[in-house]
Amino acid sequence: MPKQKTHKGAAKRLKVSGSGKIRHRNAWRVHNRNKRNARRWRRAKGMSTLDGANEKRMARLLGR
């Protein structure tokens, strides 16, 4: 049986951490910054980890 190919769209958006967790960028970061207050903006900073079933699905897309 052939190997599973990596889903290139997912590979560009997701990163695997050193411990094996899948990380993603937070939403609401692109434009219209002045519509959102500072607290909301801070919460959207950085990256978050996927949880449970979502992590399982995305791992399959990444060929893991």
N, C-alpha and C positions, 0 to 999 in steps of 0.2 A: 504494500500500500504506500502511495507517495506521501511525502511530508506535506503538512499544511502550510500554505503560503501566508505570509504576514499581510494583514489588511493595511495598505499604505496610508490610507486616510487616518486610521486609528494610530498608526505608528508616529505620525506627525503631531498628534495631539496629546498623546499619553507618554509618560516616562515610567520606567520601573526603578524603584528606589533600591538602595543597597540591600535592604532587608527583604526585598521581593514584593513590596506593596506597589500598587499602581497609583500614580499621582496624575492629577489633571489641573489645568488652569481653572480659576474661578470665572463665573459668568459676569456680565455687566462691566467689562473693563474696556470696551472699545471706544465709545464716544459719549457725548452728552454728559460730561462729568459734572457740570454745574447744576444739573437737575437733582443730584444726589447729595445728601449731607456727608460730612466727614466720617461719621461713624460707619455709615453704610459703605463708604469707599474703602475704609480700612479693612472691613470684613471681607471685601472682595480681593484683597491683596494676596500675593503669593500663590501657593498651590495647595490643593486638598487631596486627601486619599480617598479612593473609592472604597465602598463597603459591600460586604456580602455578595448578593447575587450579581450586582453590577460588576464587581471585580471579577467574578467567574466568567461573565460574558465577555468582558474586555480582554481577559487573559486569552480566551479562545481566539479573538480577533488578532491578537499579537502573536499567535502561533505558539503559545506556551502550554 
